[in-house]
Amino acid sequence: MTIAFVFPGQGAQAIGMGKALAESYPAAQAIFDEVDEALGEKLSALIWEGDIAELTLTQNAQPALMATSMAAMRALEAEGLGIAKAGFVAGHSLGEYSALAASGAISVADTARLLRTRGQAMQSAVPVGEGAMAAILGLDLAAVQAVAQEAAQGDVCQAANDNDPTQVVVSGSKAAVERAALIAKEKGAKRAVMLPVSAPFHCALMQPAADVMAEALAAVEIKAPAVPLIANVRAETVTDPDVIRQLLVEQVTGSVRWRESVQYMATQGVTEAWEIGAGKALSGMIRKIDRSIASKAVGTPDDVQKLL
């Protein structure tokens, strides 16, 4: 049996996430303390008893979700179910950073600081209101790429997240994304849902953020991960630290190839995926992509005990 450890991205955040883990496992509490110290603020207080609108701000959500995933990892390690159990790691967008922290490629403190920088850079790359994202339901990637091309009309409009066979997210200029939503329905999409995001992630408009991340990543030590990373932009494994560094920069403007990443897992003999951290969004996607991979959410002490 080969297990992939997978790590959620933005949208999974919730007030109170990780609190029970911290109360049950001293090593999980230590993660939140380490992230607070790295950022010079009590992010844990915001996560556990703050305002959801503030937690959802990109610069807060990104390090908060990583901290919660790493707290779950420490709980697993305390029970003898650490990274050695995994054949692969992968993460959805910011979850790729959690995957790298979990596999020892980047320290938790460096990861927290990188994600704070990434969140701020992505937020400030495009003025609020000028970009948008929409989930297109019921069309495959090729169909959505054609829709995005037709909708662009000189603006930016790209397939940003290929989540599963029934859901592809487009990102770009607000007017172009709104056009894409209408065109998608004309082409037979079941629904086109504008997403409540503060910036158009994973498209060419994020180039200023990619430039910021290139500089930030150049200053951070990256080691070879303990287990291979299935990278978002390639949907295949990478272990070379210099390649990982480059792909993290490309990931800011590139597509999250999640559907292909899960299909790749299946070809490599993965039979189980453990979704480590907040929420169950990735488990739902994995079921739609390949039912031969059983997915399990690991976000609470109860979840950890079930695995035992």
Protein Blocks (a to p, Z undefined) as FASTA:
>chain_A
ZZddddddehjacehihklmmmmmmklmmmmmmmmmmnopafklmmmmmcfklmmpmklm
mmmmmmmmmmmmmmmmmnopafklpmbdcdehjlmmmmmmmnopacfklmmmmmmmmmmm
mmmmpcghjaccdddehiafklmmmmmmmmnnopacddfbdfblmbccdeddfklmmmmm
mmmmmnopabdcddddfbdehifklmmmmmmmmmmmmmpccdddfbdcddfklopacfbf
klmmmmmmmmmmmccdfklmmmmmmmnopabdcdededjklmmmmmmmommbccdddfbf
klmmmmZZ
